[in-house]
Each structure stands twice: as C-alpha cells, then as structure tokens.
Amino acid sequence: MNNVSGCLIEKVSPGSPAAKKGIEPGWRLLRINNEPIADIIDYRIKEADEKLILLLLTGRGLIRRIRVNKPAGSDLGLRFDPPTISKLKRCGNNCIFCFIDQNPPGLRPALYVKDDDYRLSFLFGNFITLNRLTGFDVERIIRLQLSPLYVSVHSTSPDIRNAMFQRKYADSGLKILKRLTGSGIKIHAQIVLCPGYNTGLQMERSIKDLDRLGPNLTDIALVPVGLTAHRSGLTSLRKFFPEEAKALISRIKDLQVKYLKTRKSRFVYLADEFYEMTGVDFPDDEHYEGYPQLENGVGLARQFLNELDLISKQEMPLIEKKLTVTVVAGKAANSLVNRLVSCFSQLDKLTIKTVFAENIYFGSSINVSGLLTGSDLLWALRGMNAGEAVFISKSLLKDESDLFLDNMKKEELEQHLNVKIFAVDGPLEMFKEIRHLSAATK
C-alpha cells in the first residue's frame, strides 16, 4: 500500500523539523532517501538519520522533494494514519473480559478496533497477547531488539488461557514470551484479574511462572476486570468485592517482600483501583520503583498526591476577588479530589465545588474518571452554576485533541454549559491555571 500511495500524514508536531519545512497534515510521505517505507518501525529507523531527503505528495497532488537536516536519532515530527503505516495487526482473541466488546454505540470509530500489534506495543505501550505473532514477527522483534514490549498474560495455565482468550492453543503466546525474554527483550506484563478464573492460587501460579522467566520479565501489573452495562450475550463475570480486594492487597505486600529479597524489586504491582475500592492508603513513591506501568493505572494516584504535597509547600497566590471553580471527576476519585480541595483551600477567597459524575454512557459500575464522556459531564453539570471554570482530567480527551469518547468536542460542551473547561494533567497544572484565573479577576 505504502509503495503506491505513500504514508498518510495525520499530524505534524508544532516546532518539529517537519513543521519547519512546511509539511502539512493530509500530505503523503512516499520515500525517505529514495527508499520506500514498509511500516512505522521501518520509518523510525530511517528517520533517525541526520540528513534526510523526503519525497512527498501534497494535498494538491504535487510531488515535493524536501531536504531535512536534524540531530541524529531525533524525531522528524510526523504522525500517520494508521499509526502503524501498514495494515494494523488485528486481535484474533475473543477475551471474556474484552472492554471493546462492552462498548456502547456512538464512540469514536477507533475505539471499536481490536489491535494486537507488536509495533504499537513497542512504540506506544499498547498491551498485546503474542498469540498471533508469526515467525517473521518474532525474528524481527529479536533482530531489531524492539524492547520493551507490553504483554497481556492473564494466566500461565494453558486451560485457563484457552478459556479466558476463548481461543484454542492460546498457550502459543507463552512459548513466544519465553523466547523473547530469553533473547533480551524486556517485558512489562499485565494480568486482568477476573474473579473465579485467574485469581487466588491461579494468580499466584502465574506470578511464579513469570518470575521464572528471569530479569527480562521486569514487572507485572494486576488490574481488576472492568465491566460496563453493555454485556448482553457475553460471559457472566463479576467485579471484586471490597473484602477480596483487601485480602489481595495484603497478599501482594507479602509477595513484594519476597521479591525484594530475590529480585531486588517488588516485581508485582496492583492497579490504583484496588486501593480506591477498599479505602486502603496508596503506597508511597518508593513503592512504584520508577512507575514502569503508569499508563496501566499503577501509581497515578500516588503521583497525584505527590503533586499536592508540592503545592502545599508553595507560597499561595493572593486572590483579590472571589473565585469559584468546579472539579468534575468519576466517583472512584472521591478521596483524591477531597484531598485536592483540602489542599487548595489554602488559597484565600477560592471556592471549589466538586461533582462526582455518574457514568451513564458505560453504566454506573464504571466509576473511573477517564471513561466519563462529554454527555456524562453535560448531564452532571446541567443547571448548575459552576463558577468561572470547570476542571477535568486530561484523560477524558483523546490524545492531543479536545474530543471526548462520545465524539463531543470540549468547545461544544463549553457552549452548552456557558463556562470555560480546563483539561489538566494533575494538581500542579490546575494550580497554574487557577493562578492565571486569579490574575485575570484582579
């Protein structure tokens, strides 16, 4: 495909070498240094050179040849559609807990795509199963040392894997995992825990088996199964009970003590949701050992609390006029948001309202902030005087865009509510925006 029509450029990073040369979204990259581009890995290898000659097809159908000089190994600044450039490697599993199977209608089209692509794992941290890797794929990963990879294991028992993946010979992924770790590829593993399937002794067996793969299996994240209201016709599953989660936290603490002795690392970590559902305090910063699985929800809460600690030590800005803002989050964030309000209460004349929105779109069983949609926020804030601004987590929006999961734009929601909405990464960014707002009210 790429040899004929080129690689469709979806985004050009502002200030990047490509942007400085006037390259625009909608153009197609045909060749680099007179060589075609097979896929995103091939592109990344080629773009690492210092001197590049790019052959491009503009949106008007004109061929342009552009020379780019940049530091060796630096990013050219192009993003493509699809992100893999070549055809996406689709998932061949039918996992009993697959979140995509539980999606309601009306979401962004990309959210219905099941990928199982090692290139997205290497470049963006997507979790893959390894179950459909070809011999060519495995050899390429090893030859190019595409490391680390992020792998969904779920169980090391062949029978349980077959049941959870709903696929015969799902143990093929385990054989590939062993080969990759033995060939120097570092792996971040994930186990989605489904009560009655891979918990208890089965979970401990999987952790033990993964430990045996050696130091290249660097860490394991244990994540609770997520269940929406849209599971009609799917395997019957249930959520964790709080007492089960408490017992799990206690057991993992014991295992971490063991692995600190044998591996010099805690090795296995729990997603923040387990602490949120039980009210158990989040572990300290040292516990997470550099946050290797932050994108998997392991340690986000601790980083949030760390930012609050930094803010509490800063000199609070003066606000001449009263300022009211509203923080909207999912119900699971109750304790964190309450701590934020307590911290920001040091700001004189600032009033913070809190709204813990119910997830109507996915169902009330989903209570994390990151899965709230624009329509959920609209429903939660309807008729309310939210003050001068509404603050939400940036995780509610598509990366580098203002688009919610249900395709509503942030600007559209602002118009409905007649209030400015700030999507922030955490307390520090919110603190910065409040300081700007306070200055504007003087």
ABEGO torsion letter per residue (X at the ends): XAAAAEBBBABBBBGBAAAAAGBBBGBBBABBGGBBBABAAAAAAAAABABBBBBBBBAAGBBBBBBBBBBBGBBAGBBBOBAAGBBBBBBABBBAABAAAABBBGBBAAAABBBBBAAAAAAAGBBBAGAABBAAAAAAAAAAGBOBBBBBAGBABAAAAAAAAGBBGAAAAAAAAAAAAAAGBBBBBBBBBBBGAABEAAAAAAAAAAAAAEAABABBBBBBBBBBABABGBBBBBBBBAAAAAAAAAAAAAAAAAAAAAAGBAGBBBBAAAAAAAGBBBBBAAAAGGGAAAAAGBGAAAAAAAAAAAAAABBBBBBABBBBBBBBBBAAAAAAAAAAAAAAAABBGBBBBBBBBBBAAAEAABABAAABBAAAAAAAABGBBAEABBBBBAAABBBGBABBAAGBBAAAAAAAAGBBBBBBAEAAAAAAAAAAAAAAAX
